[in-house]
């Protein structure tokens, strides 16, 4: 049965969140060959774990400012874990053992059987230095994977996105023409075909 990453770690209390995050760090370090090109560098994750640990202890009997600092550090750590979870979801393609290899917990799909995903269609772009791509929605889509390239060049990773209709590709060079394409992650086959490329100029 297909599985996806459980995001229940977001509900963990402070104390168990720290070993969970450390477990993700250690698992990704040990099994790094399965997860190349991590969006979140592991030293950055470790720094966030350390920062949250220090600020949590300081806030136990600390001031209001220290409590707010703890909350901000927790939010930063959860944001990094969420980003990694989305990337692991795209790599795992429904394989529970791959999800566990990254230190996350797998969760089985619901009772409605997933169906094969059609190729994304109706790809549109809204121009700026971060191009917003819109695509026709489908059922059973867990994530959207995006790629881009300077028109005619090699495809570059544009990231994974939880929104099943809108993708934002940031940090583009104004005046440059780019090709964009997207792929749905999910369904019974794990992933759809790539969409037809869309060419658009960042402004």
DRENPA-3360 file (N, C-alpha, C; in nm, 2 decimals, always signed):
BEGIN
1 = XXXXXXXX = +0.08/-0.12/+0.00/+0.00/+0.00/+0.00/+0.09/+0.12/+0.00 ~ +0.05/+0.22/-0.08/+0.12/+0.35/-0.08/+0.12/+0.42/+0.05 ~ +0.23/+0.49/+0.08/+0.24/+0.57/+0.20/+0.29/+0.71/+0.17 ~ +0.26/+0.80/+0.26/+0.32/+0.94/+0.25/+0.37/+0.98/+0.39 ~ +0.44/+1.09/+0.39/+0.50/+1.14/+0.51/+0.39/+1.19/+0.60 ~ +0.40/+1.15/+0.73/+0.31/+1.20/+0.83/+0.37/+1.33/+0.88 ~ +0.28/+1.43/+0.89/+0.32/+1.57/+0.93/+0.28/+1.59/+1.08 ~ +0.25/+1.48/+1.15/+0.21/+1.48/+1.29/+0.31/+1.54/+1.38;
9 = XXXXXXXX = +0.44/+1.55/+1.33/+0.55/+1.60/+1.41/+0.52/+1.75/+1.45 ~ +0.44/+1.82/+1.37/+0.40/+1.96/+1.40/+0.33/+1.97/+1.53 ~ +0.26/+1.86/+1.57/+0.19/+1.87/+1.70/+0.26/+1.82/+1.82 ~ +0.39/+1.78/+1.80/+0.47/+1.74/+1.91/+0.49/+1.85/+2.01 ~ +0.50/+1.82/+2.14/+0.54/+1.92/+2.24/+0.69/+1.94/+2.23 ~ +0.73/+2.05/+2.29/+0.87/+2.09/+2.28/+0.97/+1.97/+2.31 ~ +0.95/+1.90/+2.42/+1.04/+1.80/+2.47/+1.06/+1.69/+2.36 ~ +0.96/+1.63/+2.31/+0.98/+1.52/+2.21/+1.01/+1.57/+2.07;
17 = XXXXXXXX = +0.99/+1.70/+2.05/+1.02/+1.75/+1.92/+1.18/+1.75/+1.89 ~ +1.25/+1.78/+2.00/+1.40/+1.79/+1.99/+1.46/+1.65/+1.94 ~ +1.43/+1.54/+2.01/+1.48/+1.41/+1.97/+1.43/+1.37/+1.83 ~ +1.31/+1.41/+1.80/+1.25/+1.38/+1.67/+1.34/+1.45/+1.56 ~ +1.36/+1.58/+1.58/+1.44/+1.65/+1.48/+1.58/+1.60/+1.47 ~ +1.64/+1.56/+1.58/+1.77/+1.50/+1.58/+1.77/+1.37/+1.51 ~ +1.67/+1.29/+1.52/+1.65/+1.17/+1.45/+1.65/+1.19/+1.30 ~ +1.58/+1.29/+1.26/+1.57/+1.32/+1.11/+1.71/+1.36/+1.06;
25 = XXXXXXXX = +1.78/+1.45/+1.14/+1.91/+1.49/+1.10/+2.01/+1.37/+1.09 ~ +2.00/+1.28/+1.19/+2.09/+1.16/+1.19/+2.06/+1.07/+1.08 ~ +1.93/+1.04/+1.05/+1.89/+0.95/+0.95/+1.93/+1.01/+0.81 ~ +1.91/+1.13/+0.79/+1.95/+1.19/+0.66/+2.10/+1.19/+0.64 ~ +2.17/+1.21/+0.75/+2.32/+1.20/+0.75/+2.36/+1.06/+0.71 ~ +2.30/+0.96/+0.77/+2.34/+0.82/+0.75/+2.30/+0.77/+0.61 ~ +2.18/+0.82/+0.56/+2.13/+0.77/+0.44/+2.13/+0.88/+0.33 ~ +2.23/+0.97/+0.34/+2.24/+1.08/+0.25/+2.23/+1.04/+0.10;
33 = XXXXXXXX = +2.28/+0.93/+0.06/+2.29/+0.89/-0.08/+2.15/+0.87/-0.14 ~ +2.05/+0.85/-0.05/+1.91/+0.83/-0.10/+1.84/+0.97/-0.12 ~ +1.90/+1.07/-0.06/+1.84/+1.20/-0.06/+1.94/+1.31/-0.10 ~ +1.98/+1.31/-0.23/+2.08/+1.41/-0.28/+2.01/+1.55/-0.29 ~ +2.10/+1.65/-0.28/+2.06/+1.78/-0.31/+1.94/+1.83/-0.21 ~ +1.96/+1.81/-0.08/+1.86/+1.85/+0.01/+1.84/+2.00/+0.01 ~ +1.72/+2.04/+0.01/+1.69/+2.18/+0.01/+1.74/+2.25/+0.14 ~ +1.73/+2.18/+0.25/+1.77/+2.23/+0.38/+1.91/+2.16/+0.41;
41 = XXXXXXXX = +2.02/+2.24/+0.41/+2.15/+2.18/+0.45/+2.14/+2.12/+0.59 ~ +2.20/+2.00/+0.61/+2.19/+1.94/+0.74/+2.26/+2.02/+0.85 ~ +2.37/+2.09/+0.82/+2.43/+2.18/+0.93/+2.33/+2.29/+0.97 ~ +2.25/+2.34/+0.88/+2.14/+2.43/+0.91/+2.04/+2.37/+1.00 ~ +2.00/+2.25/+0.97/+1.90/+2.18/+1.06/+1.96/+2.16/+1.20 ~ +2.08/+2.12/+1.20/+2.15/+2.10/+1.34/+2.15/+2.23/+1.41 ~ +2.19/+2.34/+1.35/+2.19/+2.47/+1.41/+2.06/+2.51/+1.47 ~ +1.95/+2.48/+1.39/+1.81/+2.51/+1.44/+1.77/+2.43/+1.56;
49 = XXXXXXXX = +1.81/+2.30/+1.56/+1.79/+2.21/+1.67/+1.86/+2.26/+1.80 ~ +1.98/+2.30/+1.78/+2.06/+2.35/+1.90/+2.00/+2.48/+1.95 ~ +1.96/+2.57/+1.85/+1.91/+2.70/+1.89/+1.78/+2.68/+1.97 ~ +1.69/+2.59/+1.92/+1.56/+2.57/+1.99/+1.59/+2.51/+2.12 ~ +1.68/+2.41/+2.13/+1.71/+2.35/+2.26/+1.76/+2.45/+2.37 ~ +1.85/+2.54/+2.33/+1.90/+2.64/+2.42/+1.79/+2.74/+2.46 ~ +1.71/+2.78/+2.36/+1.60/+2.88/+2.40/+1.49/+2.82/+2.47 ~ +1.46/+2.69/+2.45/+1.36/+2.62/+2.53/+1.40/+2.62/+2.68;
57 = XXXXXXXX = +1.53/+2.58/+2.70/+1.57/+2.58/+2.84/+1.57/+2.71/+2.91 ~ +1.61/+2.82/+2.83/+1.61/+2.95/+2.88/+1.47/+3.00/+2.92 ~ +1.37/+2.95/+2.85/+1.24/+3.00/+2.86/+1.16/+2.93/+2.98 ~ +1.22/+2.82/+3.03/+1.15/+2.75/+3.13/+1.11/+2.84/+3.25 ~ +1.20/+2.92/+3.30/+1.18/+3.01/+3.40/+1.22/+3.15/+3.36 ~ +1.21/+3.18/+3.23/+1.26/+3.30/+3.18/+1.16/+3.41/+3.17 ~ +1.20/+3.52/+3.10/+1.11/+3.63/+3.08/+1.02/+3.61/+2.96 ~ +0.93/+3.71/+2.94/+0.84/+3.70/+2.82/+0.92/+3.70/+2.69;
65 = XXXXXXXX = +1.02/+3.78/+2.69/+1.11/+3.79/+2.57/+1.17/+3.65/+2.54 ~ +1.21/+3.58/+2.65/+1.27/+3.45/+2.63/+1.17/+3.35/+2.58 ~ +1.05/+3.36/+2.63/+0.94/+3.27/+2.58/+0.91/+3.30/+2.43 ~ +0.91/+3.43/+2.39/+0.88/+3.46/+2.25/+1.00/+3.41/+2.16 ~ +1.12/+3.41/+2.22/+1.24/+3.36/+2.14/+1.22/+3.21/+2.13 ~ +1.17/+3.14/+2.23/+1.15/+3.00/+2.22/+1.05/+2.97/+2.11 ~ +0.94/+3.04/+2.11/+0.84/+3.02/+2.00/+0.89/+3.04/+1.86 ~ +0.97/+3.15/+1.85/+1.03/+3.17/+1.72/+1.13/+3.06/+1.67;
73 = XXXXXXXX = +1.21/+3.01/+1.77/+1.30/+2.91/+1.74/+1.23/+2.78/+1.70 ~ +1.12/+2.75/+1.77/+1.03/+2.63/+1.74/+0.98/+2.64/+1.60 ~ +0.92/+2.76/+1.57/+0.86/+2.78/+1.43/+0.97/+2.77/+1.32 ~ +1.09/+2.82/+1.35/+1.19/+2.80/+1.25/+1.23/+2.66/+1.23 ~ +1.24/+2.58/+1.34/+1.27/+2.44/+1.33/+1.17/+2.36/+1.25 ~ +1.04/+2.39/+1.29/+0.93/+2.32/+1.22/+0.93/+2.35/+1.07 ~ +0.96/+2.48/+1.04/+0.96/+2.51/+0.90/+1.07/+2.43/+0.82 ~ +1.18/+2.41/+0.88/+1.29/+2.33/+0.81/+1.24/+2.19/+0.80;
81 = XXXXXXXX = +1.18/+2.13/+0.91/+1.14/+1.99/+0.90/+1.03/+1.98/+0.80 ~ +0.94/+2.08/+0.79/+0.83/+2.07/+0.69/+0.89/+2.07/+0.55 ~ +0.99/+2.15/+0.52/+1.05/+2.16/+0.39/+1.12/+2.03/+0.36 ~ +1.19/+1.97/+0.45/+1.25/+1.84/+0.43/+1.14/+1.73/+0.41 ~ +1.03/+1.73/+0.49/+0.93/+1.63/+0.47/+0.87/+1.64/+0.33 ~ +0.85/+1.75/+0.28/+0.80/+1.77/+0.14/+0.89/+1.71/+0.04 ~ +1.02/+1.73/+0.06/+1.12/+1.68/-0.03/+1.13/+1.53/-0.02 ~ +1.12/+1.47/+0.10/+1.13/+1.33/+0.12/+1.00/+1.27/+0.05;
89 = XXXXXXXX = +0.89/+1.33/+0.07/+0.77/+1.28/+0.00/+0.79/+1.27/-0.15 ~ +0.85/+1.36/-0.21/+0.87/+1.36/-0.35/+0.97/+1.25/-0.39 ~ +1.07/+1.22/-0.31/+1.17/+1.12/-0.33/+1.11/+0.98/-0.31 ~ +1.03/+0.96/-0.20/+0.98/+0.83/-0.16/+0.88/+0.78/-0.26 ~ +0.80/+0.86/-0.32/+0.69/+0.82/-0.41/+0.61/+0.70/-0.36 ~ +0.57/+0.72/-0.23/+0.48/+0.62/-0.17/+0.55/+0.50/-0.10 ~ +0.68/+0.50/-0.10/+0.75/+0.39/-0.03/+0.78/+0.42/+0.11 ~ +0.72/+0.34/+0.20/+0.73/+0.37/+0.34/+0.87/+0.35/+0.39;
97 = XXXXXXXX = +0.95/+0.26/+0.33/+1.08/+0.23/+0.38/+1.18/+0.35/+0.35 ~ +1.15/+0.42/+0.24/+1.23/+0.54/+0.21/+1.19/+0.66/+0.31 ~ +1.07/+0.67/+0.34/+1.02/+0.77/+0.44/+1.09/+0.74/+0.57 ~ +1.09/+0.62/+0.62/+1.16/+0.59/+0.75/+1.31/+0.61/+0.74 ~ +1.37/+0.59/+0.62/+1.51/+0.61/+0.61/+1.55/+0.76/+0.63 ~ +1.45/+0.85/+0.61/+1.48/+0.99/+0.63/+1.45/+1.03/+0.78 ~ +1.40/+0.94/+0.86/+1.37/+0.97/+1.00/+1.23/+1.02/+1.02 ~ +1.14/+1.02/+0.92/+1.00/+1.05/+0.93/+0.92/+0.93/+0.94;
105 = XXXXXXXX = +0.79/+0.95/+0.99/+0.70/+0.84/+1.00/+0.61/+0.83/+0.88 ~ +0.59/+0.71/+0.82/+0.50/+0.70/+0.71/+0.35/+0.69/+0.75 ~ +0.26/+0.73/+0.67/+0.12/+0.72/+0.69/+0.06/+0.67/+0.57 ~ -0.03/+0.57/+0.59/-0.09/+0.51/+0.47/-0.20/+0.60/+0.41 ~ -0.22/+0.59/+0.28/-0.32/+0.66/+0.21/-0.46/+0.62/+0.27 ~ -0.55/+0.71/+0.25/-0.69/+0.68/+0.29/-0.75/+0.56/+0.22 ~ -0.87/+0.53/+0.24/-0.94/+0.42/+0.19/-0.97/+0.43/+0.04 ~ -0.99/+0.56/-0.01/-1.01/+0.57/-0.15/-0.89/+0.54/-0.23;
113 = XXXXXXXX = -0.90/+0.44/-0.32/-0.78/+0.40/-0.40/-0.73/+0.51/-0.48 ~ -0.60/+0.54/-0.48/-0.55/+0.64/-0.57/-0.55/+0.60/-0.71 ~ -0.57/+0.69/-0.80/-0.57/+0.66/-0.95/-0.45/+0.72/-1.02 ~ -0.42/+0.67/-1.14/-0.31/+0.73/-1.21/-0.33/+0.88/-1.24 ~ -0.23/+0.96/-1.23/-0.24/+1.10/-1.26/-0.21/+1.13/-1.40 ~ -0.29/+1.22/-1.46/-0.27/+1.27/-1.60/-0.16/+1.37/-1.60 ~ -0.10/+1.39/-1.71/+0.00/+1.50/-1.72/-0.06/+1.63/-1.69 ~ +0.01/+1.72/-1.61/-0.04/+1.85/-1.58/-0.07/+1.93/-1.71;
121 = XXXXXXXX = -0.18/+2.00/-1.71/-0.22/+2.08/-1.83/-0.25/+2.23/-1.78 ~ -0.27/+2.31/-1.88/-0.31/+2.45/-1.86/-0.21/+2.52/-1.77 ~ -0.08/+2.50/-1.80/+0.02/+2.57/-1.72/+0.03/+2.71/-1.76 ~ +0.02/+2.80/-1.66/+0.03/+2.95/-1.69/+0.12/+3.01/-1.59 ~ +0.17/+3.13/-1.63/+0.27/+3.20/-1.55/+0.23/+3.34/-1.52 ~ +0.26/+3.39/-1.40/+0.25/+3.53/-1.37/+0.39/+3.59/-1.35 ~ +0.43/+3.69/-1.42/+0.57/+3.73/-1.43/+0.61/+3.82/-1.31 ~ +0.73/+3.79/-1.27/+0.81/+3.88/-1.18/+0.94/+3.81/-1.16;
129 = XXXXXXXX = +1.02/+3.86/-1.06/+1.15/+3.78/-1.03/+1.12/+3.65/-0.96 ~ +1.00/+3.63/-0.92/+0.95/+3.50/-0.87/+0.83/+3.47/-0.95 ~ +0.84/+3.37/-1.04/+0.73/+3.34/-1.13/+0.63/+3.25/-1.06 ~ +0.50/+3.28/-1.07/+0.40/+3.20/-1.01/+0.34/+3.12/-1.12 ~ +0.34/+2.99/-1.11/+0.29/+2.90/-1.21/+0.15/+2.84/-1.16 ~ +0.06/+2.84/-1.24/-0.07/+2.79/-1.21/-0.10/+2.67/-1.30 ~ -0.16/+2.56/-1.25/-0.19/+2.44/-1.33/-0.33/+2.39/-1.29 ~ -0.39/+2.32/-1.38/-0.52/+2.26/-1.36/-0.51/+2.15/-1.26;
137 = XXXXXXXX = -0.60/+2.16/-1.15/-0.59/+2.07/-1.04/-0.64/+1.93/-1.08 ~ -0.60/+1.83/-1.00/-0.64/+1.69/-1.01/-0.66/+1.63/-0.88 ~ -0.74/+1.53/-0.87/-0.76/+1.45/-0.74/-0.63/+1.37/-0.72 ~ -0.61/+1.33/-0.59/-0.50/+1.24/-0.55/-0.36/+1.30/-0.57 ~ -0.35/+1.43/-0.59/-0.22/+1.50/-0.60/-0.17/+1.53/-0.46 ~ -0.05/+1.48/-0.42/+0.00/+1.52/-0.29/+0.09/+1.64/-0.30 ~ +0.17/+1.65/-0.40/+0.27/+1.76/-0.42/+0.28/+1.79/-0.57 ~ +0.34/+1.91/-0.59/+0.38/+1.95/-0.73/+0.53/+1.96/-0.73;
145 = XXXXXXXX = +0.60/+1.90/-0.82/+0.75/+1.92/-0.84/+0.77/+2.01/-0.96 ~ +0.85/+2.11/-0.94/+0.88/+2.21/-1.05/+1.02/+2.20/-1.09 ~ +1.04/+2.23/-1.22/+1.18/+2.25/-1.27/+1.18/+2.37/-1.36 ~ +1.29/+2.43/-1.38/+1.31/+2.55/-1.47/+1.45/+2.54/-1.53 ~ +1.46/+2.62/-1.64/+1.59/+2.63/-1.70/+1.59/+2.76/-1.78 ~ +1.71/+2.82/-1.80/+1.73/+2.92/-1.90/+1.69/+2.86/-2.03 ~ +1.61/+2.92/-2.11/+1.55/+2.86/-2.23/+1.65/+2.78/-2.31 ~ +1.63/+2.65/-2.32/+1.72/+2.57/-2.40/+1.83/+2.50/-2.32;
153 = XXXXXXXX = +1.85/+2.54/-2.19/+1.96/+2.49/-2.11/+1.92/+2.36/-2.04 ~ +2.00/+2.33/-1.93/+1.97/+2.21/-1.85/+1.86/+2.24/-1.75 ~ +1.77/+2.14/-1.72/+1.67/+2.16/-1.62/+1.73/+2.17/-1.48 ~ +1.67/+2.26/-1.40/+1.72/+2.28/-1.26/+1.60/+2.25/-1.17 ~ +1.63/+2.21/-1.05/+1.53/+2.18/-0.95/+1.46/+2.31/-0.90 ~ +1.33/+2.31/-0.91/+1.25/+2.43/-0.87/+1.18/+2.41/-0.73 ~ +1.20/+2.28/-0.68/+1.14/+2.25/-0.55/+1.01/+2.18/-0.55 ~ +0.96/+2.14/-0.43/+0.83/+2.07/-0.41/+0.74/+2.16/-0.34;
161 = XXXXXXXX = +0.61/+2.15/-0.38/+0.51/+2.25/-0.33/+0.38/+2.17/-0.29 ~ +0.33/+2.20/-0.17/+0.21/+2.13/-0.12/+0.08/+2.18/-0.18 ~ +0.08/+2.30/-0.24/-0.04/+2.35/-0.30/-0.05/+2.28/-0.44 ~ -0.17/+2.22/-0.46/-0.18/+2.14/-0.58/-0.23/+2.22/-0.70 ~ -0.22/+2.35/-0.70/-0.26/+2.44/-0.81/-0.16/+2.55/-0.84 ~ -0.09/+2.59/-0.74/+0.00/+2.71/-0.76/+0.14/+2.67/-0.71 ~ +0.24/+2.71/-0.79/+0.38/+2.70/-0.77/+0.45/+2.83/-0.78 ~ +0.54/+2.87/-0.69/+0.62/+2.99/-0.70/+0.76/+2.96/-0.71;
169 = XXXXXXXX = +0.83/+3.00/-0.82/+0.97/+2.97/-0.84/+1.04/+3.11/-0.82 ~ +1.12/+3.12/-0.71/+1.18/+3.25/-0.67/+1.32/+3.27/-0.74 ~ +1.37/+3.39/-0.71/+1.51/+3.43/-0.74/+1.55/+3.41/-0.89 ~ +1.46/+3.46/-0.97/+1.49/+3.46/-1.12/+1.55/+3.59/-1.16 ~ +1.62/+3.59/-1.27/+1.70/+3.71/-1.32/+1.61/+3.79/-1.41 ~ +1.58/+3.91/-1.38/+1.49/+3.99/-1.47/+1.55/+4.00/-1.61 ~ +1.46/+4.00/-1.71/+1.50/+4.01/-1.85/+1.54/+3.87/-1.91 ~ +1.54/+3.77/-1.83/+1.58/+3.63/-1.88/+1.46/+3.55/-1.91;
177 = XXXXXXXX = +1.47/+3.48/-2.02/+1.36/+3.39/-2.06/+1.39/+3.25/-2.00 ~ +1.29/+3.20/-1.94/+1.30/+3.06/-1.87/+1.20/+2.97/-1.93 ~ +1.23/+2.84/-1.93/+1.13/+2.73/-1.95/+1.09/+2.68/-1.81 ~ +0.97/+2.65/-1.80/+0.92/+2.59/-1.67/+0.84/+2.46/-1.71 ~ +0.84/+2.37/-1.62/+0.75/+2.25/-1.63/+0.73/+2.20/-1.49 ~ +0.62/+2.13/-1.47/+0.58/+2.07/-1.34/+0.53/+1.93/-1.36 ~ +0.54/+1.86/-1.24/+0.50/+1.72/-1.24/+0.42/+1.70/-1.11 ~ +0.31/+1.62/-1.12/+0.23/+1.59/-1.00/+0.29/+1.47/-0.93;
185 = XXXXXXXX = +0.29/+1.47/-0.80/+0.34/+1.36/-0.72/+0.22/+1.31/-0.64 ~ +0.20/+1.18/-0.65/+0.09/+1.11/-0.59/+0.02/+1.01/-0.68 ~ -0.11/+0.98/-0.66/-0.18/+0.89/-0.75/-0.13/+0.75/-0.73 ~ -0.17/+0.66/-0.81/-0.14/+0.52/-0.80/+0.00/+0.48/-0.86 ~ +0.05/+0.57/-0.94/+0.18/+0.54/-1.00/+0.30/+0.62/-0.94 ~ +0.26/+0.71/-0.84/+0.37/+0.79/-0.77/+0.39/+0.92/-0.83 ~ +0.38/+0.93/-0.96/+0.41/+1.06/-1.03/+0.35/+1.06/-1.17 ~ +0.31/+1.18/-1.22/+0.26/+1.20/-1.35/+0.38/+1.22/-1.45;
193 = XXXXXXXX = +0.34/+1.23/-1.58/+0.44/+1.28/-1.67/+0.47/+1.43/-1.64 ~ +0.58/+1.48/-1.70/+0.60/+1.62/-1.69/+0.50/+1.69/-1.78 ~ +0.47/+1.81/-1.74/+0.38/+1.90/-1.82/+0.46/+1.94/-1.95 ~ +0.40/+1.99/-2.05/+0.47/+2.05/-2.16/+0.54/+2.18/-2.11 ~ +0.66/+2.21/-2.16/+0.73/+2.33/-2.11/+0.65/+2.46/-2.14 ~ +0.66/+2.55/-2.05/+0.61/+2.69/-2.07/+0.73/+2.78/-2.07 ~ +0.74/+2.87/-2.17/+0.85/+2.97/-2.17/+0.79/+3.10/-2.13 ~ +0.87/+3.17/-2.04/+0.82/+3.29/-1.99/+0.94/+3.38/-1.95;
201 = XXX = +0.93/+3.51/-1.96/+1.04/+3.60/-1.92/+1.01/+3.66/-1.78 ~ +1.12/+3.65/-1.70/+1.11/+3.72/-1.57/+1.13/+3.86/-1.58 ~ +1.05/+3.95/-1.51/+1.07/+4.09/-1.52/+1.09/+4.16/-1.39;
% end
